[in-house]
Amino acid sequence: MKKLMIAAVIGALSTTMLSVATDAVAQTATTTKPATKAVPKKPQPKRLIKRKPNPAKEAKVDPVPEGAEKWSCNEGLAFELKGDMKRDQIVTVHWANKNYNLPREATTTGADRFHDAATGMDLVVIPTKAMLFSDKDSSRLADECKTAAMIEGAPAPTQSNAINKTSN
C-alpha cells in the first residue's frame, strides 16, 4: 500500500513539473529578443595615485667613502671597498648608493668573508675574484669582481695572500 502511495505522489509531481517546464519554455520563447552580438566590457582604467616627490628620501645617497678602491665586476657592475682586508675586522662596501659596514667572518677555506646579518650583504673574496651576495633574496649581486691590480695579474689583497707572502 505504501509503495502504491509513493508511486502516485511521484507521478503527480512529475506531471506537475512537466507542465510547469513547458509553460516556462513557451513563455521564454515568446519574450526573447533576437540574438545580438555580445560586446565585451571595456576594462576600467586603473587609478594611478601620483605622489609628490619626497626630496629627503630621494636625496638619501651615501657618498663613496674616501680612500675606497673600485672593484669592477661582470655585466658592467662595480662596488667600492674601503678598508684593508689583510688586517681590518670591518670593511665598508659602497653598493647601490649605500654604504654597508661588513664585519669579518671566520672561514676554514682561506677565503675572506665579510658578512652583515642585519643588511644581508655578504662579500666573499678568493685569490682570483670577489663576489657580492644578498641574503635577503638569496641572490648574487655581483660576480668576477677585481681591482685594477688584479686585472693586471696580482692576487686579491686577502689575509691568506698576506700570510703566504710572509711565510715564504
Z-matrix of the N, CA and C atoms (Angstrom, degrees):
N
C 1 1.430
C 2 1.533 1 110.10
N 3 1.355 2 116.08 1 -43.64
C 4 1.454 3 119.50 2 179.39
C 5 1.527 4 110.76 3 -62.33
N 6 1.323 5 115.62 4 -39.05
C 7 1.457 6 119.81 5 -178.86
C 8 1.522 7 110.64 6 -64.21
N 9 1.292 8 116.49 7 -38.39
C 10 1.446 9 120.96 8 179.14
C 11 1.528 10 110.96 9 -66.49
N 12 1.310 11 116.05 10 -40.41
C 13 1.452 12 121.12 11 179.47
C 14 1.525 13 110.50 12 -65.77
N 15 1.312 14 117.64 13 -42.37
C 16 1.477 15 121.80 14 179.69
C 17 1.518 16 109.78 15 -64.37
N 18 1.312 17 117.79 16 -40.22
C 19 1.453 18 121.67 17 179.64
C 20 1.525 19 110.65 18 -64.98
N 21 1.324 20 117.49 19 -36.49
C 22 1.462 21 121.28 20 179.36
C 23 1.525 22 110.76 21 -68.07
N 24 1.319 23 116.32 22 -42.71
C 25 1.466 24 120.45 23 179.69
C 26 1.533 25 110.04 24 -64.26
N 27 1.299 26 118.01 25 -42.80
C 28 1.473 27 121.98 26 179.69
C 29 1.520 28 109.74 27 -64.17
N 30 1.321 29 117.28 28 -40.73
C 31 1.458 30 121.34 29 178.63
C 32 1.517 31 111.28 30 -63.39
N 33 1.337 32 115.81 31 -42.61
C 34 1.469 33 119.78 32 -179.78
C 35 1.522 34 110.74 33 -65.17
N 36 1.314 35 116.83 34 -42.16
C 37 1.467 36 120.83 35 178.95
C 38 1.525 37 110.79 36 -65.08
N 39 1.314 38 117.14 37 -40.01
C 40 1.462 39 120.69 38 -179.77
C 41 1.514 40 110.57 39 -63.86
N 42 1.330 41 116.59 40 -42.28
C 43 1.454 42 120.67 41 179.85
C 44 1.523 43 110.72 42 -65.29
N 45 1.305 44 116.52 43 -41.55
C 46 1.460 45 120.85 44 179.40
C 47 1.524 46 110.26 45 -64.24
N 48 1.290 47 117.07 46 -44.86
C 49 1.470 48 121.04 47 -179.27
C 50 1.527 49 110.39 48 -64.24
N 51 1.307 50 116.98 49 -38.18
C 52 1.458 51 120.84 50 -179.58
C 53 1.524 52 111.08 51 -64.75
N 54 1.336 53 116.76 52 -41.68
C 55 1.460 54 119.21 53 -179.57
C 56 1.526 55 110.91 54 -71.47
N 57 1.311 56 117.77 55 -36.28
C 58 1.468 57 120.71 56 178.48
C 59 1.527 58 109.86 57 -67.19
N 60 1.300 59 117.19 58 -40.79
C 61 1.464 60 121.02 59 -178.86
C 62 1.522 61 110.94 60 -65.44
N 63 1.327 62 117.91 61 -40.99
C 64 1.463 63 119.91 62 179.63
C 65 1.519 64 110.91 63 -69.21
N 66 1.326 65 118.28 64 -34.40
C 67 1.471 66 120.93 65 175.68
C 68 1.526 67 110.62 66 -65.42
N 69 1.299 68 116.47 67 -40.81
C 70 1.468 69 120.70 68 -179.16
C 71 1.522 70 110.65 69 -66.81
N 72 1.318 71 117.46 70 -39.18
C 73 1.457 72 120.86 71 179.23
C 74 1.518 73 109.91 72 -67.30
N 75 1.315 74 117.49 73 -41.76
C 76 1.453 75 121.08 74 -179.98
C 77 1.521 76 110.59 75 -65.38
N 78 1.320 77 116.63 76 -39.06
C 79 1.457 78 120.28 77 -178.93
C 80 1.521 79 111.35 78 -67.32
N 81 1.338 80 119.58 79 -43.02
C 82 1.461 81 121.97 80 179.80
C 83 1.514 82 111.43 81 -70.77
N 84 1.319 83 117.76 82 -29.00
C 85 1.461 84 120.51 83 179.40
C 86 1.517 85 110.64 84 -68.46
N 87 1.323 86 118.59 85 -33.15
C 88 1.453 87 120.54 86 -178.21
C 89 1.512 88 112.50 87 -85.30
N 90 1.317 89 117.79 88 -23.42
C 91 1.464 90 119.57 89 -175.75
C 92 1.516 91 113.81 90 -101.48
N 93 1.314 92 118.81 91 -4.15
C 94 1.463 93 119.21 92 -177.46
C 95 1.509 94 110.50 93 -77.07
N 96 1.324 95 114.86 94 147.62
C 97 1.460 96 121.80 95 177.81
C 98 1.513 97 108.61 96 -90.25
N 99 1.314 98 117.43 97 160.14
C 100 1.460 99 118.45 98 175.38
C 101 1.522 100 110.46 99 -61.81
N 102 1.302 101 115.65 100 148.33
C 103 1.469 102 120.93 101 -176.49
C 104 1.521 103 110.69 102 -64.96
N 105 1.319 104 115.78 103 133.70
C 106 1.466 105 121.54 104 176.64
C 107 1.511 106 108.13 105 -120.20
N 108 1.299 107 114.19 106 160.19
C 109 1.467 108 118.28 107 178.95
C 110 1.522 109 109.47 108 -69.15
N 111 1.307 110 114.77 109 136.10
C 112 1.458 111 119.54 110 177.21
C 113 1.524 112 108.31 111 -79.80
N 114 1.301 113 116.33 112 123.85
C 115 1.455 114 121.46 113 179.20
C 116 1.520 115 107.50 114 -98.28
N 117 1.335 116 116.76 115 120.78
C 118 1.463 117 117.98 116 -179.96
C 119 1.521 118 110.13 117 -66.64
N 120 1.314 119 114.90 118 144.64
C 121 1.461 120 120.37 119 179.05
C 122 1.518 121 109.59 120 -70.87
N 123 1.295 122 115.16 121 142.12
C 124 1.459 123 119.61 122 176.10
C 125 1.517 124 108.19 123 -74.43
N 126 1.329 125 116.90 124 134.30
C 127 1.462 126 117.98 125 178.47
C 128 1.525 127 109.84 126 -67.19
N 129 1.295 128 114.20 127 139.88
C 130 1.458 129 119.62 128 178.45
C 131 1.522 130 109.15 129 -71.08
N 132 1.305 131 117.56 130 135.10
C 133 1.466 132 118.53 131 178.51
C 134 1.519 133 110.38 132 -66.45
N 135 1.327 134 114.81 133 142.56
C 136 1.462 135 119.64 134 178.90
C 137 1.518 136 108.80 135 -71.47
N 138 1.280 137 114.75 136 141.78
C 139 1.452 138 119.17 137 178.01
C 140 1.516 139 108.87 138 -81.74
N 141 1.273 140 114.87 139 125.54
C 142 1.451 141 120.56 140 177.59
C 143 1.518 142 108.85 141 -96.61
N 144 1.294 143 114.28 142 131.28
C 145 1.461 144 119.03 143 176.81
C 146 1.511 145 106.79 144 -99.49
N 147 1.285 146 114.88 145 113.54
C 148 1.457 147 119.02 146 179.21
C 149 1.517 148 108.40 147 -90.56
N 150 1.293 149 114.43 148 122.98
C 151 1.454 150 119.76 149 -179.97
C 152 1.512 151 109.55 150 -100.42
N 153 1.285 152 113.74 151 148.66
C 154 1.456 153 118.95 152 176.76
C 155 1.520 154 108.35 153 -72.17
N 156 1.317 155 117.79 154 141.52
C 157 1.460 156 119.10 155 178.47
C 158 1.522 157 110.86 156 -64.53
N 159 1.317 158 114.69 157 140.27
C 160 1.454 159 120.91 158 178.92
C 161 1.526 160 107.97 159 -104.12
N 162 1.330 161 117.74 160 101.02
C 163 1.460 162 119.03 161 -175.81
C 164 1.519 163 113.20 162 -63.04
N 165 1.313 164 118.17 163 -30.19
C 166 1.469 165 120.01 164 179.59
C 167 1.521 166 110.58 165 -67.01
N 168 1.326 167 116.34 166 -38.37
C 169 1.456 168 120.16 167 -179.65
C 170 1.527 169 111.27 168 -75.20
N 171 1.318 170 116.49 169 -39.95
C 172 1.453 171 120.69 170 -178.40
C 173 1.521 172 111.78 171 -71.54
N 174 1.309 173 117.31 172 -29.32
C 175 1.457 174 121.32 173 -177.30
C 176 1.525 175 111.97 174 -83.08
N 177 1.334 176 117.87 175 -0.85
C 178 1.460 177 120.36 176 -177.77
C 179 1.523 178 110.22 177 -79.15
N 180 1.298 179 114.79 178 80.98
C 181 1.457 180 122.80 179 178.20
C 182 1.517 181 106.15 180 -124.01
N 183 1.334 182 115.48 181 120.90
C 184 1.460 183 119.11 182 178.07
C 185 1.519 184 109.38 183 -74.50
N 186 1.321 185 117.41 184 135.86
C 187 1.465 186 118.81 185 176.88
C 188 1.531 187 110.53 186 -72.87
N 189 1.309 188 115.68 187 153.64
C 190 1.458 189 120.26 188 175.71
C 191 1.527 190 107.29 189 -65.94
N 192 1.329 191 117.61 190 128.52
C 193 1.467 192 119.21 191 -179.32
C 194 1.530 193 111.55 192 -58.99
N 195 1.324 194 115.19 193 141.25
C 196 1.464 195 120.54 194 -179.64
C 197 1.526 196 109.37 195 -66.33
N 198 1.315 197 116.23 196 133.20
C 199 1.462 198 121.55 197 -179.85
C 200 1.520 199 113.80 198 85.21
N 201 1.329 200 117.70 199 9.06
C 202 1.464 201 120.98 200 -180.00
C 203 1.525 202 110.38 201 -76.07
N 204 1.330 203 114.92 202 147.61
C 205 1.466 204 120.95 203 179.52
C 206 1.527 205 109.13 204 -103.29
N 207 1.324 206 115.88 205 137.98
C 208 1.462 207 120.72 206 -178.08
C 209 1.529 208 110.16 207 -83.48
N 210 1.312 209 115.17 208 133.67
C 211 1.456 210 123.32 209 174.59
C 212 1.525 211 106.73 210 -113.82
N 213 1.322 212 117.57 211 115.17
C 214 1.468 213 122.52 212 179.44
C 215 1.525 214 108.93 213 -89.90
N 216 1.340 215 115.39 214 137.19
C 217 1.459 216 120.91 215 -174.95
C 218 1.529 217 110.45 216 -122.90
N 219 1.318 218 115.18 217 174.58
C 220 1.472 219 121.30 218 174.68
C 221 1.520 220 110.29 219 -60.70
N 222 1.319 221 115.32 220 159.45
C 223 1.457 222 124.01 221 175.71
C 224 1.530 223 112.49 222 61.32
N 225 1.326 224 117.04 223 26.81
C 226 1.460 225 121.19 224 176.28
C 227 1.514 226 114.51 225 73.79
N 228 1.312 227 119.05 226 11.05
C 229 1.457 228 122.16 227 -179.90
C 230 1.523 229 109.92 228 -85.27
N 231 1.315 230 116.05 229 160.60
C 232 1.457 231 121.09 230 178.06
C 233 1.520 232 109.48 231 -160.14
N 234 1.321 233 116.02 232 155.54
C 235 1.460 234 121.62 233 170.97
C 236 1.522 235 107.52 234 -140.82
N 237 1.312 236 115.51 235 160.81
C 238 1.454 237 121.24 236 177.81
C 239 1.516 238 107.94 237 -109.79
N 240 1.336 239 116.46 238 140.03
C 241 1.454 240 121.84 239 -178.82
C 242 1.515 241 108.99 240 -124.55
N 243 1.339 242 115.80 241 127.43
C 244 1.460 243 120.89 242 175.88
C 245 1.513 244 107.58 243 -114.90
N 246 1.304 245 114.60 244 128.18
C 247 1.452 246 120.61 245 179.14
C 248 1.519 247 110.11 246 132.82
N 249 1.325 248 114.35 247 162.63
C 250 1.463 249 120.91 248 178.77
C 251 1.521 250 107.76 249 -103.27
N 252 1.319 251 116.42 250 109.09
C 253 1.466 252 120.17 251 -177.21
C 254 1.524 253 111.62 252 -66.38
N 255 1.321 254 118.00 253 -17.50
C 256 1.467 255 120.57 254 -178.83
C 257 1.525 256 111.18 255 -74.30
N 258 1.352 257 117.13 256 -27.03
C 259 1.463 258 117.94 257 -174.56
C 260 1.521 259 115.11 258 -136.55
N 261 1.330 260 119.18 259 -24.41
C 262 1.467 261 120.93 260 -175.52
C 263 1.526 262 111.73 261 -73.56
N 264 1.329 263 115.22 262 143.46
C 265 1.458 264 120.83 263 177.37
C 266 1.522 265 111.90 264 -89.65
N 267 1.343 266 116.92 265 -17.78
C 268 1.456 267 121.66 266 176.61
C 269 1.524 268 108.28 267 -135.34
N 270 1.333 269 116.33 268 129.78
C 271 1.461 270 121.11 269 174.71
C 272 1.529 271 107.63 270 -117.34
N 273 1.319 272 115.40 271 158.13
C 274 1.462 273 120.97 272 178.92
C 275 1.518 274 108.19 273 -110.43
N 276 1.335 275 115.45 274 125.16
C 277 1.460 276 122.00 275 177.22
C 278 1.523 277 107.55 276 -109.73
N 279 1.330 278 116.20 277 125.96
C 280 1.458 279 121.62 278 175.80
C 281 1.528 280 107.44 279 -100.06
N 282 1.343 281 115.56 280 110.30
C 283 1.469 282 121.87 281 -176.77
C 284 1.524 283 108.05 282 -137.37
N 285 1.310 284 117.20 283 132.17
C 286 1.470 285 123.88 284 176.83
C 287 1.526 286 111.52 285 53.15
N 288 1.331 287 114.94 286 48.23
C 289 1.464 288 123.20 287 176.96
C 290 1.526 289 114.03 288 62.59
N 291 1.324 290 117.18 289 21.53
C 292 1.461 291 121.48 290 176.76
C 293 1.517 292 109.50 291 -131.82
N 294 1.317 293 115.64 292 148.87
C 295 1.460 294 121.78 293 175.43
C 296 1.522 295 109.13 294 -100.06
N 297 1.310 296 116.39 295 133.26
C 298 1.458 297 122.93 296 178.52
C 299 1.520 298 108.50 297 -122.13
N 300 1.330 299 117.35 298 124.14
C 301 1.461 300 122.27 299 175.17
C 302 1.524 301 107.31 300 -91.05
N 303 1.327 302 115.05 301 114.32
C 304 1.462 303 120.68 302 -174.97
C 305 1.516 304 110.51 303 -111.15
N 306 1.332 305 117.94 304 116.96
C 307 1.468 306 120.34 305 176.63
C 308 1.526 307 111.17 306 -77.59
N 309 1.329 308 114.85 307 150.57
C 310 1.466 309 121.67 308 179.63
C 311 1.528 310 109.79 309 -67.61
N 312 1.323 311 115.08 310 141.08
C 313 1.463 312 122.70 311 174.57
C 314 1.529 313 107.64 312 -114.06
N 315 1.300 314 116.71 313 138.96
C 316 1.463 315 120.46 314 177.58
C 317 1.524 316 109.46 315 -74.02
N 318 1.344 317 116.73 316 137.71
C 319 1.464 318 121.67 317 177.38
C 320 1.512 319 109.52 318 -130.95
N 321 1.310 320 116.01 319 160.44
C 322 1.467 321 121.05 320 177.19
C 323 1.516 322 110.80 321 -105.18
N 324 1.321 323 117.58 322 -2.05
C 325 1.461 324 120.84 323 -174.93
C 326 1.518 325 113.78 324 -94.63
N 327 1.331 326 117.41 325 -12.10
C 328 1.455 327 119.79 326 -176.34
C 329 1.521 328 112.61 327 94.61
N 330 1.320 329 117.07 328 -8.30
C 331 1.463 330 120.47 329 176.72
C 332 1.520 331 109.05 330 -78.68
N 333 1.321 332 116.46 331 150.71
C 334 1.458 333 120.55 332 172.94
C 335 1.511 334 107.34 333 -91.64
N 336 1.331 335 115.50 334 127.66
C 337 1.464 336 120.24 335 -179.65
C 338 1.511 337 109.34 336 -126.61
N 339 1.315 338 114.66 337 128.89
C 340 1.447 339 121.95 338 177.48
C 341 1.527 340 106.29 339 -122.39
N 342 1.345 341 116.12 340 120.42
C 343 1.462 342 120.08 341 -171.91
C 344 1.518 343 110.34 342 -139.24
N 345 1.326 344 115.56 343 134.35
C 346 1.458 345 121.62 344 175.40
C 347 1.519 346 107.66 345 -119.26
N 348 1.331 347 116.73 346 111.39
C 349 1.464 348 120.94 347 -176.71
C 350 1.523 349 111.83 348 -67.65
N 351 1.322 350 117.77 349 -29.78
C 352 1.469 351 120.13 350 -178.08
C 353 1.527 352 111.86 351 -66.19
N 354 1.316 353 117.58 352 -42.31
C 355 1.463 354 120.63 353 -179.06
C 356 1.521 355 112.19 354 -95.38
N 357 1.328 356 117.45 355 -19.33
C 358 1.462 357 121.14 356 -179.23
C 359 1.516 358 113.54 357 84.51
N 360 1.327 359 118.26 358 3.89
C 361 1.468 360 120.94 359 -179.79
C 362 1.524 361 109.00 360 -79.24
N 363 1.323 362 115.38 361 139.24
C 364 1.460 363 121.91 362 -175.77
C 365 1.527 364 107.91 363 -142.49
N 366 1.326 365 116.72 364 119.00
C 367 1.462 366 122.40 365 178.25
C 368 1.523 367 107.83 366 -112.19
N 369 1.332 368 116.07 367 122.94
C 370 1.462 369 121.98 368 177.65
C 371 1.520 370 107.19 369 -118.46
N 372 1.347 371 115.85 370 126.06
C 373 1.460 372 121.20 371 -178.22
C 374 1.523 373 108.42 372 -122.28
N 375 1.326 374 115.43 373 123.86
C 376 1.463 375 122.04 374 173.82
C 377 1.524 376 106.42 375 -114.22
N 378 1.327 377 119.77 376 170.59
C 379 1.468 378 119.78 377 -175.22
C 380 1.523 379 115.53 378 -56.83
N 381 1.327 380 118.92 379 -25.55
C 382 1.464 381 119.15 380 -175.61
C 383 1.522 382 114.64 381 -101.66
N 384 1.341 383 117.81 382 -16.69
C 385 1.462 384 119.02 383 -176.93
C 386 1.524 385 110.44 384 -167.33
N 387 1.346 386 114.39 385 173.10
C 388 1.461 387 121.60 386 173.52
C 389 1.523 388 107.86 387 -125.07
N 390 1.332 389 114.91 388 153.07
C 391 1.457 390 121.04 389 177.93
C 392 1.520 391 108.06 390 -134.29
N 393 1.317 392 116.26 391 139.34
C 394 1.460 393 122.01 392 -179.97
C 395 1.527 394 108.45 393 -115.09
N 396 1.332 395 115.77 394 125.25
C 397 1.462 396 122.11 395 -176.60
C 398 1.523 397 110.80 396 -118.77
N 399 1.331 398 115.02 397 161.79
C 400 1.457 399 122.06 398 171.69
C 401 1.522 400 107.93 399 -125.34
N 402 1.336 401 116.10 400 121.57
C 403 1.462 402 119.97 401 178.24
C 404 1.518 403 111.93 402 -74.50
N 405 1.311 404 117.16 403 -22.91
C 406 1.468 405 120.79 404 -175.17
C 407 1.522 406 111.83 405 -61.30
N 408 1.323 407 117.50 406 -42.65
C 409 1.466 408 119.82 407 179.52
C 410 1.525 409 111.95 408 -122.81
N 411 1.310 410 116.74 409 17.57
C 412 1.469 411 123.02 410 176.97
C 413 1.525 412 112.27 411 51.80
N 414 1.319 413 115.48 412 51.10
C 415 1.459 414 118.37 413 -178.29
C 416 1.518 415 110.84 414 -126.40
N 417 1.320 416 115.11 415 155.98
C 418 1.455 417 122.01 416 174.01
C 419 1.521 418 106.15 417 -93.49
N 420 1.321 419 116.18 418 115.09
C 421 1.457 420 120.80 419 -177.01
C 422 1.523 421 111.78 420 -78.76
N 423 1.326 422 116.29 421 -40.09
C 424 1.461 423 120.33 422 -178.34
C 425 1.525 424 108.72 423 -147.11
N 426 1.344 425 115.70 424 144.60
C 427 1.463 426 120.91 425 -177.29
C 428 1.521 427 109.09 426 -137.09
N 429 1.316 428 115.72 427 159.89
C 430 1.466 429 122.32 428 179.31
C 431 1.534 430 111.56 429 55.94
N 432 1.324 431 116.48 430 42.92
C 433 1.458 432 121.33 431 -178.34
C 434 1.524 433 109.31 432 -85.84
N 435 1.341 434 115.55 433 134.29
C 436 1.464 435 121.42 434 -177.37
C 437 1.516 436 110.35 435 -142.84
N 438 1.319 437 115.37 436 150.00
C 439 1.458 438 120.94 437 172.79
C 440 1.531 439 107.84 438 -82.06
N 441 1.315 440 115.31 439 172.80
C 442 1.470 441 119.20 440 178.42
C 443 1.526 442 110.29 441 -62.11
N 444 1.335 443 117.73 442 -38.07
C 445 1.467 444 121.36 443 179.13
C 446 1.530 445 111.26 444 -66.78
N 447 1.313 446 116.86 445 -37.07
C 448 1.465 447 120.29 446 179.71
C 449 1.523 448 110.84 447 -68.54
N 450 1.317 449 117.38 448 -33.69
C 451 1.463 450 120.55 449 177.73
C 452 1.531 451 109.49 450 -64.45
N 453 1.326 452 116.50 451 -32.54
C 454 1.470 453 121.58 452 177.82
C 455 1.524 454 112.54 453 -77.60
N 456 1.336 455 118.10 454 -8.85
C 457 1.464 456 120.34 455 176.59
C 458 1.515 457 115.14 456 119.49
N 459 1.315 458 118.93 457 -5.69
C 460 1.469 459 121.64 458 179.77
C 461 1.529 460 109.53 459 -75.01
N 462 1.326 461 118.11 460 149.86
C 463 1.468 462 119.83 461 176.78
C 464 1.536 463 110.25 462 -74.87
N 465 1.306 464 115.93 463 165.84
C 466 1.465 465 121.47 464 179.12
C 467 1.523 466 110.13 465 -63.80
N 468 1.322 467 117.18 466 146.94
C 469 1.466 468 120.80 467 -179.85
C 470 1.527 469 111.76 468 -79.11
N 471 1.327 470 116.96 469 67.35
C 472 1.459 471 121.73 470 -176.27
C 473 1.515 472 110.92 471 -102.83
N 474 1.351 473 116.05 472 167.57
C 475 1.448 474 121.26 473 177.29
C 476 1.519 475 111.91 474 -61.47
N 477 1.320 476 116.69 475 -42.13
C 478 1.467 477 119.84 476 -176.95
C 479 1.525 478 110.44 477 -65.13
N 480 1.330 479 118.48 478 -36.98
C 481 1.465 480 120.29 479 177.30
C 482 1.519 481 111.11 480 -68.70
N 483 1.328 482 118.36 481 -35.18
C 484 1.462 483 121.37 482 177.79
C 485 1.520 484 110.58 483 -67.42
N 486 1.332 485 117.94 484 -38.69
C 487 1.463 486 122.03 485 178.55
C 488 1.524 487 110.15 486 -66.96
N 489 1.322 488 117.79 487 -41.96
C 490 1.453 489 122.19 488 179.91
C 491 1.530 490 111.43 489 -62.12
N 492 1.326 491 117.94 490 -39.23
C 493 1.468 492 120.77 491 -179.08
C 494 1.512 493 111.50 492 -68.52
N 495 1.346 494 117.90 493 -37.52
C 496 1.454 495 120.20 494 -177.27
C 497 1.520 496 112.18 495 -78.56
N 498 1.324 497 118.24 496 -25.14
C 499 1.470 498 120.46 497 -178.88
C 500 1.524 499 111.49 498 -82.61
N 501 1.320 500 119.55 499 -14.47
C 502 1.477 501 121.32 500 -178.84
C 503 1.486 502 111.40 501 -81.73
